[in-house]
Amino acid sequence: MGKNNLNGAWGEAKAAEYLRKKHYTLVATGYRSRFGEIDLIVKDRKFLVFVEVKLRRNGTFAQAMEYVDRRKQERLRVTASIYLSEHPTKLQPRFDVIEIYAPEGMATVDPMIHHMEDAFQ
């Protein structure tokens, strides 16, 4: 894979780094169920946050958030429910989306990161 390609693991690592700097605590990465995958699970004060990371070169065709449609949201909700049944917590669940725009692919030094808290209204 060339250095200008986009890689989901690279984007998730950038998102995790961003969240750590915002004082979130990383709980899990790449949690999978038969219904889907949750990219990152983090703690934020009173919330257990399920994070969907969307990586794009730019927003010309569509904003990254637009790829998290109702169907995708439902798969994430079901997967989060399974996680919560396996890992009970008193924290309030929340769904966030992090958009990362990397015009130079993985060679992008300072990608633009947009964090949408409580993204599934």
RONU-965405 format. One record per atom (N, C-alpha, C): residue number from 1; residue in one letter; atom name; y, z, x. Coordinates in Angstrom, 1 decimal. Atoms other than C-alpha are relative to their C-alpha. Last residue first. Layout:
BEGIN
+-------+-------+-------+--------+--------+--------+
! ketor ! zakol ! semar !      v !      w !      u !
+-------+-------+-------+--------+--------+--------+
!   NUM !     a !    CA !      Y !      Z !      X !
...
+-------+-------+-------+--------+--------+--------+
//
This chain:
BEGIN
+-------+-------+-------+--------+--------+--------+
! ketor ! zakol ! semar !      v !      w !      u !
+-------+-------+-------+--------+--------+--------+
!   121 !     q !     N !   -0.7 !   -0.7 !    1.2 !
!   121 !     q !    CA !   12.1 !   17.4 !  -30.2 !
!   121 !     q !     C !   -0.6 !   -0.5 !   -1.2 !
!   120 !     f !     N !    0.7 !    0.5 !    1.2 !
!   120 !     f !    CA !    9.8 !   16.5 !  -27.2 !
!   120 !     f !     C !    0.6 !    0.8 !   -1.2 !
!   119 !     a !     N !   -0.2 !    1.4 !    0.3 !
!   119 !     a !    CA !   12.1 !   16.8 !  -24.2 !
!   119 !     a !     C !   -0.6 !   -0.5 !   -1.3 !
!   118 !     d !     N !    0.4 !    0.0 !    1.4 !
!   118 !     d !    CA !   12.4 !   20.5 !  -24.0 !
!   118 !     d !     C !    0.2 !   -1.4 !   -0.5 !
!   117 !     e !     N !    0.7 !   -1.1 !    0.5 !
!   117 !     e !    CA !   14.1 !   20.1 !  -20.6 !
!   117 !     e !     C !   -0.2 !   -0.1 !   -1.5 !
!   116 !     m !     N !   -0.3 !   -0.2 !    1.4 !
!   116 !     m !    CA !   15.1 !   16.6 !  -19.5 !
!   116 !     m !     C !   -0.9 !    1.2 !   -0.4 !
!   115 !     h !     N !    0.9 !   -1.0 !    0.6 !
!   115 !     h !    CA !   15.3 !   16.4 !  -15.7 !
!   115 !     h !     C !    0.4 !    0.3 !   -1.4 !
!   114 !     h !     N !   -0.6 !   -0.4 !    1.3 !
!   114 !     h !    CA !   16.9 !   13.3 !  -14.2 !
!   114 !     h !     C !   -1.1 !    0.9 !   -0.7 !
!   113 !     i !     N !    0.9 !   -0.7 !    0.8 !
!   113 !     i !    CA !   16.1 !   12.6 !  -10.5 !
!   113 !     i !     C !    0.8 !    0.5 !   -1.2 !
!   112 !     m !     N !   -0.7 !   -0.7 !    1.1 !
!   112 !     m !    CA !   17.8 !    9.9 !   -8.5 !
!   112 !     m !     C !   -1.0 !    0.7 !   -0.9 !
!   111 !     p !     N !    0.1 !    0.6 !    1.3 !
!   111 !     p !    CA !   15.9 !    9.2 !   -5.3 !
!   111 !     p !     C !    0.8 !    0.8 !   -1.1 !
!   110 !     d !     N !   -0.6 !   -1.0 !    1.0 !
!   110 !     d !    CA !   17.4 !   10.3 !   -2.0 !
!   110 !     d !     C !   -0.2 !   -0.6 !   -1.4 !
!   109 !     v !     N !   -0.3 !   -1.3 !   -0.6 !
!   109 !     v !    CA !   15.5 !    8.7 !    0.9 !
!   109 !     v !     C !    0.5 !    1.0 !   -1.0 !
!   108 !     t !     N !   -1.3 !   -0.5 !    0.5 !
!   108 !     t !    CA !   14.0 !    5.8 !   -1.0 !
!   108 !     t !     C !    0.1 !    1.4 !    0.5 !
!   107 !     a !     N !   -1.0 !    0.0 !   -1.2 !
!   107 !     a !    CA !   11.2 !    4.4 !    1.3 !
!   107 !     a !     C !    1.3 !    0.6 !   -0.5 !
!   106 !     m !     N !    0.2 !   -1.2 !   -0.8 !
!   106 !     m !    CA !    8.7 !    5.3 !   -1.4 !
!   106 !     m !     C !    0.8 !    0.2 !    1.2 !
!   105 !     g !     N !    1.4 !   -0.5 !    0.0 !
!   105 !     g !    CA !   10.1 !    2.6 !   -3.6 !
!   105 !     g !     C !   -0.1 !    1.3 !    0.8 !
!   104 !     e !     N !    0.7 !    0.5 !   -1.2 !
!   104 !     e !    CA !   13.5 !    1.3 !   -2.4 !
!   104 !     e !     C !   -1.5 !    0.5 !    0.0 !
!   103 !     p !     N !   -0.3 !    1.5 !   -0.2 !
!   103 !     p !    CA !   15.2 !    1.6 !   -5.8 !
!   103 !     p !     C !   -0.8 !   -0.6 !    1.1 !
!   102 !     a !     N !    0.1 !    0.2 !   -1.4 !
!   102 !     a !    CA !   13.6 !    5.1 !   -6.5 !
!   102 !     a !     C !    0.1 !   -1.5 !    0.3 !
!   101 !     y !     N !   -0.4 !    1.4 !   -0.2 !
!   101 !     y !    CA !   14.5 !    6.3 !  -10.0 !
!   101 !     y !     C !    0.1 !   -0.1 !    1.5 !
!   100 !     i !     N !   -0.4 !    0.3 !   -1.4 !
!   100 !     i !    CA !   12.7 !    9.5 !  -10.9 !
!   100 !     i !     C !    0.2 !   -1.4 !    0.2 !
!    99 !     e !     N !   -0.1 !    1.5 !   -0.4 !
!    99 !     e !    CA !   12.6 !   10.6 !  -14.5 !
!    99 !     e !     C !    0.4 !    0.0 !    1.4 !
!    98 !     i !     N !   -0.8 !    0.3 !   -1.2 !
!    98 !     i !    CA !   11.4 !   14.2 !  -15.2 !
!    98 !     i !     C !   -0.1 !   -1.5 !    0.3 !
!    97 !     v !     N !    0.2 !    1.3 !   -0.6 !
!    97 !     v !    CA !   10.2 !   15.0 !  -18.7 !
!    97 !     v !     C !    0.9 !   -0.1 !    1.2 !
!    96 !     d !     N !   -1.1 !    0.6 !   -0.7 !
!    96 !     d !    CA !    9.8 !   18.5 !  -20.0 !
!    96 !     d !     C !   -0.4 !   -1.4 !    0.5 !
!    95 !     f !     N !    0.3 !    1.3 !   -0.5 !
!    95 !     f !    CA !    7.5 !   20.0 !  -22.6 !
!    95 !     f !     C !    1.3 !   -0.6 !    0.6 !
!    94 !     r !     N !   -1.1 !    1.0 !    0.1 !
!    94 !     r !    CA !    7.7 !   23.7 !  -23.3 !
!    94 !     r !     C !   -0.4 !   -1.3 !    0.6 !
!    93 !     p !     N !    0.2 !    1.3 !   -0.5 !
!    93 !     p !    CA !    5.1 !   26.5 !  -23.9 !
!    93 !     p !     C !    1.2 !   -0.9 !   -0.2 !
!    92 !     q !     N !   -0.2 !    1.1 !    1.0 !
!    92 !     q !    CA !    6.4 !   30.0 !  -24.4 !
!    92 !     q !     C !   -0.2 !   -1.3 !    0.6 !
!    91 !     l !     N !   -1.2 !    0.8 !   -0.2 !
!    91 !     l !    CA !    4.9 !   32.5 !  -21.9 !
!    91 !     l !     C !    0.1 !   -1.1 !   -1.1 !
!    90 !     k !     N !   -1.0 !   -0.5 !    1.0 !
!    90 !     k !    CA !    2.4 !   35.1 !  -23.2 !
!    90 !     k !     C !    1.3 !   -0.9 !    0.1 !
!    89 !     t !     N !   -1.2 !   -0.5 !   -0.6 !
!    89 !     t !    CA !   -0.4 !   33.3 !  -21.4 !
!    89 !     t !     C !    0.9 !    0.4 !   -1.2 !
!    88 !     p !     N !   -0.9 !   -0.6 !    1.0 !
!    88 !     p !    CA !   -4.0 !   32.2 !  -22.1 !
!    88 !     p !     C !    1.3 !    0.6 !    0.8 !
!    87 !     h !     N !   -0.9 !   -0.9 !   -0.7 !
!    87 !     h !    CA !   -5.5 !   29.9 !  -19.5 !
!    87 !     h !     C !    1.1 !    0.7 !   -0.9 !
!    86 !     e !     N !    0.7 !   -0.4 !   -1.3 !
!    86 !     e !    CA !   -8.5 !   28.0 !  -20.9 !
!    86 !     e !     C !    0.8 !    1.0 !    0.8 !
!    85 !     s !     N !    1.2 !   -0.7 !    0.5 !
!    85 !     s !    CA !   -7.0 !   27.9 !  -24.5 !
!    85 !     s !     C !   -0.9 !    0.4 !    1.2 !
!    84 !     l !     N !   -0.4 !   -1.3 !    0.5 !
!    84 !     l !    CA !   -3.6 !   27.1 !  -23.0 !
!    84 !     l !     C !   -1.2 !    0.8 !   -0.5 !
!    83 !     y !     N !   -0.4 !   -0.9 !   -1.2 !
!    83 !     y !    CA !   -5.0 !   24.2 !  -21.0 !
!    83 !     y !     C !    0.2 !    1.4 !   -0.4 !
!    82 !     i !     N !    1.3 !   -0.3 !   -0.7 !
!    82 !     i !    CA !   -6.7 !   22.8 !  -24.1 !
!    82 !     i !     C !    0.3 !    0.9 !    1.2 !
!    81 !     s !     N !    0.7 !   -1.0 !    0.8 !
!    81 !     s !    CA !   -3.4 !   23.1 !  -26.0 !
!    81 !     s !     C !   -1.4 !    0.4 !    0.6 !
!    80 !     a !     N !   -0.6 !   -1.3 !   -0.2 !
!    80 !     a !    CA !   -1.6 !   21.3 !  -23.2 !
!    80 !     a !     C !   -0.7 !    1.1 !   -0.8 !
!    79 !     t !     N !    0.5 !   -0.4 !   -1.3 !
!    79 !     t !    CA !   -4.1 !   18.4 !  -23.4 !
!    79 !     t !     C !    0.6 !    1.4 !    0.4 !
!    78 !     v !     N !    1.5 !   -0.4 !    0.1 !
!    78 !     v !    CA !   -3.5 !   18.2 !  -27.1 !
!    78 !     v !     C !   -0.5 !    0.5 !    1.3 !
!    77 !     r !     N !    0.1 !   -1.3 !    0.8 !
!    77 !     r !    CA !    0.3 !   18.3 !  -26.7 !
!    77 !     r !     C !   -1.4 !    0.4 !   -0.1 !
!    76 !     l !     N !   -0.5 !   -1.1 !   -0.8 !
!    76 !     l !    CA !    0.2 !   15.7 !  -23.9 !
!    76 !     l !     C !   -0.1 !    1.3 !   -0.7 !
!    75 !     r !     N !    1.1 !   -0.2 !   -1.0 !
!    75 !     r !    CA !   -1.9 !   13.3 !  -26.0 !
!    75 !     r !     C !    0.4 !    1.2 !    0.9 !
!    74 !     e !     N !    1.1 !   -0.6 !    0.7 !
!    74 !     e !    CA !    0.6 !   13.8 !  -28.9 !
!    74 !     e !     C !   -1.1 !    0.3 !    1.0 !
!    73 !     q !     N !   -0.3 !   -1.4 !    0.3 !
!    73 !     q !    CA !    3.5 !   13.1 !  -26.6 !
!    73 !     q !     C !   -1.1 !    0.7 !   -0.6 !
!    72 !     k !     N !    0.2 !   -0.7 !   -1.3 !
!    72 !     k !    CA !    1.8 !    9.9 !  -25.4 !
!    72 !     k !     C !    0.4 !    1.4 !   -0.2 !
!    71 !     r !     N !    1.4 !    0.0 !   -0.3 !
!    71 !     r !    CA !    1.5 !    8.7 !  -29.0 !
!    71 !     r !     C !   -0.3 !    0.8 !    1.3 !
!    70 !     r !     N !    0.7 !   -1.1 !    0.8 !
!    70 !     r !    CA !    5.0 !    9.7 !  -29.8 !
!    70 !     r !     C !   -1.5 !    0.1 !    0.3 !
!    69 !     d !     N !   -0.1 !    0.3 !    1.5 !
!    69 !     d !    CA !    6.4 !    7.6 !  -26.9 !
!    69 !     d !     C !   -0.8 !    1.1 !   -0.7 !
!    68 !     v !     N !    0.6 !   -1.2 !    0.6 !
!    68 !     v !    CA !    6.9 !    8.8 !  -23.3 !
!    68 !     v !     C !    0.1 !    0.0 !   -1.5 !
!    67 !     y !     N !    1.4 !    0.2 !   -0.1 !
!    67 !     y !    CA !    7.6 !    5.3 !  -21.9 !
!    67 !     y !     C !   -0.8 !    1.3 !   -0.5 !
!    66 !     e !     N !    0.5 !    0.8 !    1.0 !
!    66 !     e !    CA !   11.1 !    5.6 !  -23.2 !
!    66 !     e !     C !   -1.5 !   -0.3 !    0.0 !
!    65 !     m !     N !    0.4 !   -0.9 !    1.2 !
!    65 !     m !    CA !   11.7 !    8.5 !  -20.9 !
!    65 !     m !     C !   -0.5 !   -0.8 !   -1.1 !
!    64 !     a !     N !    1.3 !   -0.5 !   -0.2 !
!    64 !     a !    CA !   11.6 !    6.0 !  -17.9 !
!    64 !     a !     C !   -0.5 !    0.9 !   -1.2 !
!    63 !     q !     N !    0.0 !   -1.3 !   -0.6 !
!    63 !     q !    CA !   14.6 !    4.2 !  -19.2 !
!    63 !     q !     C !   -1.4 !    0.5 !    0.1 !
!    62 !     a !     N !   -0.1 !   -1.1 !    0.9 !
!    62 !     a !    CA !   13.9 !    0.6 !  -20.0 !
!    62 !     a !     C !    0.1 !    1.3 !    0.8 !
!    61 !     f !     N !    0.8 !    0.4 !    1.2 !
!    61 !     f !    CA !   14.1 !   -2.8 !  -18.4 !
!    61 !     f !     C !    0.0 !    1.0 !   -1.1 !
!    60 !     t !     N !   -0.4 !    1.3 !    0.5 !
!    60 !     t !    CA !   17.0 !   -2.1 !  -16.1 !
!    60 !     t !     C !   -0.8 !   -0.4 !   -1.2 !
!    59 !     g !     N !    0.1 !   -0.1 !    1.5 !
!    59 !     g !    CA !   16.3 !    1.6 !  -15.6 !
!    59 !     g !     C !    0.4 !   -1.3 !   -0.7 !
!    58 !     n !     N !   -1.3 !   -0.1 !    0.7 !
!    58 !     n !    CA !   15.5 !    1.4 !  -11.9 !
!    58 !     n !     C !   -0.2 !    0.0 !   -1.5 !
!    57 !     r !     N !   -0.9 !    0.5 !   -1.0 !
!    57 !     r !    CA !   12.6 !    1.5 !   -9.4 !
!    57 !     r !     C !    1.4 !    0.1 !   -0.5 !
!    56 !     r !     N !   -0.3 !    1.4 !    0.2 !
!    56 !     r !    CA !   10.6 !    3.7 !  -11.8 !
!    56 !     r !     C !    1.0 !   -0.4 !    1.2 !
!    55 !     l !     N !   -0.6 !    0.6 !   -1.3 !
!    55 !     l !    CA !    8.8 !    7.0 !  -11.7 !
!    55 !     l !     C !    0.2 !   -1.5 !   -0.2 !
!    54 !     k !     N !   -0.1 !    1.5 !    0.1 !
!    54 !     k !    CA !    8.0 !    9.0 !  -14.8 !
!    54 !     k !     C !    0.8 !   -0.5 !    1.1 !
!    53 !     v !     N !   -0.8 !    0.6 !   -1.0 !
!    53 !     v !    CA !    6.8 !   12.6 !  -14.4 !
!    53 !     v !     C !    0.0 !   -1.5 !   -0.2 !
!    52 !     e !     N !    0.4 !    1.4 !   -0.1 !
!    52 !     e !    CA !    5.5 !   14.5 !  -17.5 !
!    52 !     e !     C !    1.0 !   -0.6 !    1.0 !
!    51 !     v !     N !   -1.0 !    1.0 !   -0.5 !
!    51 !     v !    CA !    6.0 !   18.2 !  -17.1 !
!    51 !     v !     C !   -0.7 !   -1.3 !    0.1 !
!    50 !     f !     N !    0.9 !    1.1 !   -0.3 !
!    50 !     f !    CA !    4.2 !   21.0 !  -19.0 !
!    50 !     f !     C !    1.0 !   -1.2 !    0.2 !
!    49 !     v !     N !   -0.5 !    1.3 !    0.2 !
!    49 !     v !    CA !    6.4 !   24.1 !  -18.7 !
!    49 !     v !     C !   -1.0 !   -1.1 !    0.4 !
!    48 !     l !     N !    1.0 !    0.8 !   -0.8 !
!    48 !     l !    CA !    5.2 !   27.6 !  -19.2 !
!    48 !     l !     C !    0.3 !   -1.4 !   -0.3 !
!    47 !     f !     N !    0.7 !    1.2 !    0.4 !
!    47 !     f !    CA !    8.4 !   29.3 !  -20.3 !
!    47 !     f !     C !   -1.1 !   -0.4 !    0.9 !
!    46 !     k !     N !    0.8 !   -0.3 !    1.1 !
!    46 !     k !    CA !    9.9 !   32.8 !  -20.1 !
!    46 !     k !     C !   -0.8 !   -1.2 !   -0.5 !
!    45 !     r !     N !   -0.4 !   -1.3 !    0.7 !
!    45 !     r !    CA !   11.3 !   32.6 !  -16.6 !
!    45 !     r !     C !   -1.0 !    0.2 !   -1.1 !
!    44 !     d !     N !   -1.4 !   -0.1 !   -0.1 !
!    44 !     d !    CA !   10.3 !   29.0 !  -15.6 !
!    44 !     d !     C !    0.4 !    1.2 !   -0.9 !
!    43 !     k !     N !   -0.6 !   -1.1 !    0.7 !
!    43 !     k !    CA !    6.7 !   28.5 !  -14.8 !
!    43 !     k !     C !    1.5 !    0.1 !    0.2 !
!    42 !     v !     N !   -0.9 !   -1.0 !   -0.8 !
!    42 !     v !    CA !    5.3 !   25.2 !  -13.8 !
!    42 !     v !     C !    0.4 !    1.1 !   -0.9 !
!    41 !     i !     N !   -0.2 !   -1.2 !    0.8 !
!    41 !     i !    CA !    2.6 !   22.7 !  -14.9 !
!    41 !     i !     C !    0.7 !    1.0 !    0.8 !
!    40 !     l !     N !   -0.3 !   -1.3 !   -0.6 !
!    40 !     l !    CA !    2.8 !   19.3 !  -13.4 !
!    40 !     l !     C !    0.0 !    1.0 !   -1.1 !
!    39 !     d !     N !   -0.3 !    0.2 !   -1.5 !
!    39 !     d !    CA !    1.4 !   15.8 !  -14.1 !
!    39 !     d !     C !    0.2 !    1.3 !    0.7 !
!    38 !     i !     N !   -1.3 !   -0.6 !   -0.1 !
!    38 !     i !    CA !   -0.4 !   16.6 !  -17.4 !
!    38 !     i !     C !    0.3 !    0.0 !    1.5 !
!    37 !     e !     N !   -0.3 !   -0.8 !   -1.2 !
!    37 !     e !    CA !   -3.3 !   14.3 !  -17.9 !
!    37 !     e !     C !    1.4 !    0.5 !   -0.1 !
!    36 !     g !     N !   -1.1 !    0.4 !   -0.8 !
!    36 !     g !    CA !   -4.9 !   12.8 !  -21.0 !
!    36 !     g !     C !    0.2 !    0.9 !    1.2 !
!    35 !     f !     N !   -1.1 !    0.6 !    0.7 !
!    35 !     f !    CA !   -7.2 !   13.2 !  -23.9 !
!    35 !     f !     C !    1.1 !   -0.5 !    0.8 !
!    34 !     r !     N !    0.5 !    1.4 !    0.4 !
!    34 !     r !    CA !  -10.5 !   13.8 !  -22.0 !
!    34 !     r !     C !    1.1 !   -0.7 !   -0.8 !
!    33 !     s !     N !    0.9 !   -0.2 !    1.1 !
!    33 !     s !    CA !   -8.6 !   16.6 !  -20.3 !
!    33 !     s !     C !   -0.5 !   -1.4 !   -0.4 !
!    32 !     r !     N !    0.5 !    1.1 !    0.8 !
!    32 !     r !    CA !   -6.8 !   16.5 !  -16.9 !
!    32 !     r !     C !   -0.9 !    0.6 !   -1.1 !
!    31 !     y !     N !    1.0 !   -0.6 !    0.9 !
!    31 !     y !    CA !   -4.5 !   18.8 !  -15.1 !
!    31 !     y !     C !   -0.4 !   -1.0 !   -0.9 !
!    30 !     g !     N !    1.0 !    0.9 !    0.4 !
!    30 !     g !    CA !   -2.8 !   16.8 !  -12.3 !
!    30 !     g !     C !   -1.1 !    0.6 !   -0.9 !
!    29 !     t !     N !   -0.3 !    1.4 !   -0.1 !
!    29 !     t !    CA !   -0.9 !   19.6 !  -10.7 !
!    29 !     t !     C !   -1.2 !   -0.8 !   -0.5 !
!    28 !     a !     N !    1.1 !    1.0 !   -0.1 !
!    28 !     a !    CA !   -1.0 !   23.3 !  -11.5 !
!    28 !     a !     C !    0.5 !   -1.4 !    0.1 !
!    27 !     v !     N !    1.3 !   -0.6 !    0.5 !
!    27 !     v !    CA !    1.0 !   26.5 !  -11.5 !
!    27 !     v !     C !   -1.1 !   -0.9 !    0.2 !
!    26 !     l !     N !    1.0 !    0.9 !    0.3 !
!    26 !     l !    CA !    4.2 !   25.6 !   -9.5 !
!    26 !     l !     C !   -1.3 !    0.7 !   -0.4 !
!    25 !     t !     N !    1.2 !   -0.3 !   -0.8 !
!    25 !     t !    CA !    6.9 !   28.2 !   -9.8 !
!    25 !     t !     C !   -1.1 !   -1.0 !   -0.4 !
!    24 !     y !     N !    1.2 !    0.0 !    0.8 !
!    24 !     y !    CA !   10.3 !   27.1 !  -10.9 !
!    24 !     y !     C !   -1.2 !    0.3 !    0.9 !
!    23 !     h !     N !    0.6 !   -1.3 !    0.2 !
!    23 !     h !    CA !   13.3 !   28.3 !   -8.9 !
!    23 !     h !     C !   -1.2 !    0.0 !   -1.0 !
!    22 !     k !     N !   -0.6 !   -0.6 !    1.2 !
!    22 !     k !    CA !   15.4 !   25.1 !   -9.2 !
!    22 !     k !     C !   -0.7 !    1.3 !   -0.4 !
!    21 !     k !     N !   -1.4 !   -0.3 !   -0.4 !
!    21 !     k !    CA !   14.5 !   24.2 !   -5.6 !
!    21 !     k !     C !    0.8 !    0.6 !   -1.2 !
!    20 !     r !     N !    0.0 !   -1.2 !   -0.9 !
!    20 !     r !    CA !   10.9 !   24.5 !   -6.6 !
!    20 !     r !     C !    1.4 !    0.4 !    0.4 !
!    19 !     l !     N !    0.1 !   -1.2 !    0.8 !
!    19 !     l !    CA !   11.6 !   22.1 !   -9.5 !
!    19 !     l !     C !   -0.1 !    1.2 !    0.8 !
!    18 !     y !     N !   -1.2 !   -0.2 !    0.8 !
!    18 !     y !    CA !   13.0 !   19.4 !   -7.2 !
!    18 !     y !     C !   -0.1 !    1.3 !   -0.8 !
!    17 !     e !     N !   -1.0 !   -0.5 !   -0.9 !
!    17 !     e !    CA !   10.0 !   19.8 !   -4.8 !
!    17 !     e !     C !    1.3 !    0.3 !   -0.7 !
!    16 !     a !     N !    0.4 !   -1.4 !   -0.3 !
!    16 !     a !    CA !    7.6 !   19.4 !   -7.7 !
!    16 !     a !     C !    1.0 !    0.6 !    1.0 !
!    15 !     a !     N !   -0.3 !   -0.8 !    1.2 !
!    15 !     a !    CA !    9.4 !   16.3 !   -8.9 !
!    15 !     a !     C !   -0.3 !    1.5 !    0.3 !
!    14 !     k !     N !   -1.4 !   -0.1 !    0.0 !
!    14 !     k !    CA !    9.3 !   14.7 !   -5.4 !
!    14 !     k !     C !    0.5 !    0.9 !   -1.2 !
!    13 !     a !     N !   -0.4 !   -0.9 !   -1.1 !
!    13 !     a !    CA !    5.6 !   15.5 !   -5.2 !
!    13 !     a !     C !    1.5 !    0.2 !    0.1 !
!    12 !     e !     N !    0.3 !   -1.4 !    0.4 !
!    12 !     e !    CA !    5.0 !   14.0 !   -8.6 !
!    12 !     e !     C !    0.4 !    1.0 !    1.1 !
!    11 !     g !     N !   -0.9 !   -0.5 !    1.0 !
!    11 !     g !    CA !    6.8 !   10.9 !   -7.5 !
!    11 !     g !     C !   -0.2 !    1.4 !   -0.5 !
!    10 !     w !     N !   -1.3 !   -0.2 !   -0.7 !
!    10 !     w !    CA !    4.8 !   10.6 !   -4.3 !
!    10 !     w !     C !    1.0 !    0.5 !   -1.0 !
!     9 !     a !     N !    0.1 !   -1.2 !   -0.7 !
!     9 !     a !    CA !    1.6 !   11.1 !   -6.3 !
!     9 !     a !     C !    1.3 !    0.3 !    0.8 !
!     8 !     g !     N !   -0.1 !   -1.1 !    0.9 !
!     8 !     g !    CA !    2.6 !    8.4 !   -8.8 !
!     8 !     g !     C !    0.0 !    1.4 !    0.8 !
!     7 !     n !     N !    1.3 !   -0.7 !    0.0 !
!     7 !     n !    CA !    3.1 !    5.8 !   -6.0 !
!     7 !     n !     C !    0.2 !    1.3 !   -0.8 !
!     6 !     l !     N !   -0.1 !   -1.3 !    0.7 !
!     6 !     l !    CA !    5.8 !    3.2 !   -6.0 !
!     6 !     l !     C !   -1.3 !    0.6 !   -0.2 !
!     5 !     n !     N !    0.7 !   -0.2 !    1.3 !
!     5 !     n !    CA !    5.6 !    0.5 !   -3.5 !
!     5 !     n !     C !    0.3 !    1.3 !   -0.5 !
!     4 !     n !     N !   -1.0 !    0.2 !    1.1 !
!     4 !     n !    CA !    8.3 !    0.0 !   -0.8 !
!     4 !     n !     C !   -0.7 !    0.1 !   -1.4 !
!     3 !     k !     N !   -1.0 !   -1.1 !    0.1 !
!     3 !     k !    CA !    6.2 !    1.5 !    2.0 !
!     3 !     k !     C !    0.9 !   -0.1 !   -1.1 !
!     2 !     g !     N !   -1.2 !    0.1 !   -0.9 !
!     2 !     g !    CA !    3.4 !   -1.0 !    1.5 !
!     2 !     g !     C !    0.9 !    1.2 !   -0.3 !
!     1 !     m !     N !   -1.2 !    0.0 !    0.9 !
!     1 !     m !    CA !    0.0 !    0.0 !    0.0 !
!     1 !     m !     C !    1.2 !    0.0 !    0.9 !
+-------+-------+-------+--------+--------+--------+
//
